[in-house]
Amino acid sequence: MPSSTPVFEPVSVFIDDGTQGSGNAYPYDHEMFNDLKASGLFSAMAGLGTDNQLIIKLQDENHHSTFPALISSATLFILPIKTDKDITLLAQARRNGATVAVYHYTMNLNSFGPPILDLSLKSYRRAIAILLSHLKADLARQPPFPVLRSVDCCQDEQVEI
């Protein structure tokens, strides 16, 4: 990470988490938006209205059949099943409608266990957080948006000897 972190001009953030209107859509979008907001990279964030746009799309691809999940559901999700999916985060940084940077990150999520132990989808959410952390690091390393100011990295950290 650079010794200082840029703080960008206001940015409009659009997040498509790939759930296509299912009940899970709001928590993922909300968590991703809040994670970006808490990063300190942006002077302001909104859904609409600025010249700077960050468009994020989340996709996942399963590498197994849904049959084991159906059987597990018949046992109230106690029967362990294999999870094998690739989670992809695609992001575009746009300035005045023109794409100035494109980012692409993929992570494989592979596990075996009863779905009842992960009802809140912690492993999936953790994978999203990891992918988003890579995006934030790349945004800080190579700023795609105009920088208002820079903040010294780690200025609040205390080192114990």
DALINTA-V353876 format. One record per backbone hydrogen bond with DSSP energy under -1.0 kcal/mol. NH is the residue of the N-H (numbers start at 1). CO is the residue of the C=O. E is the energy in kcal/mol with one decimal. If there is no record, write none. Layout:
nh: <NH;NH>
co: <CO;CO>
e: <E;E>
//
This chain:
nh: <5;7;8;9;11;12;13;14;16;22;25;28;29;30;31;32;33;34;35;36;37;38;40;43;46;53;54;55;56;57;58;59;61;63;70;71;72;73;74;76;77;81;83;85;86;87;88;89;90;91;92;93;94;95;96;98;100;101;103;105;107;109;111;113;116;117;118;121;125;126;127;128;129;130;131;132;133;134;135;136;137;138;139;140;141;142;148;149;151;153;155>
co: <151;149;41;146;44;52;46;54;56;19;22;24;25;26;27;28;29;30;31;32;33;34;37;8;11;94;12;92;14;90;16;88;86;84;66;67;68;69;70;73;72;113;111;109;61;107;59;105;57;103;55;101;53;98;51;95;93;93;91;89;87;85;83;81;77;114;115;118;121;122;123;124;125;126;127;128;129;130;131;132;133;134;135;136;137;138;7;7;5;3;152>
e: <-3.6;-2.8;-3.7;-2.0;-2.3;-3.1;-3.0;-2.5;-2.9;-1.1;-1.5;-1.6;-2.3;-3.0;-2.7;-2.6;-2.7;-2.6;-2.3;-2.3;-2.5;-2.6;-1.1;-2.3;-1.8;-2.9;-3.0;-2.7;-3.2;-3.3;-3.2;-2.8;-2.4;-3.0;-1.9;-2.1;-2.5;-2.2;-1.4;-1.6;-3.2;-2.2;-3.4;-2.4;-2.2;-3.4;-3.3;-2.8;-3.1;-2.5;-2.4;-2.8;-3.2;-2.7;-2.6;-1.9;-3.1;-1.5;-2.9;-2.3;-2.4;-3.5;-2.4;-2.1;-1.9;-1.9;-1.8;-1.6;-2.6;-2.6;-1.9;-2.0;-2.2;-2.2;-2.4;-2.5;-1.9;-1.6;-1.7;-2.5;-2.1;-2.2;-2.5;-2.1;-2.2;-2.5;-2.9;-1.2;-3.0;-3.4;-1.0>
//
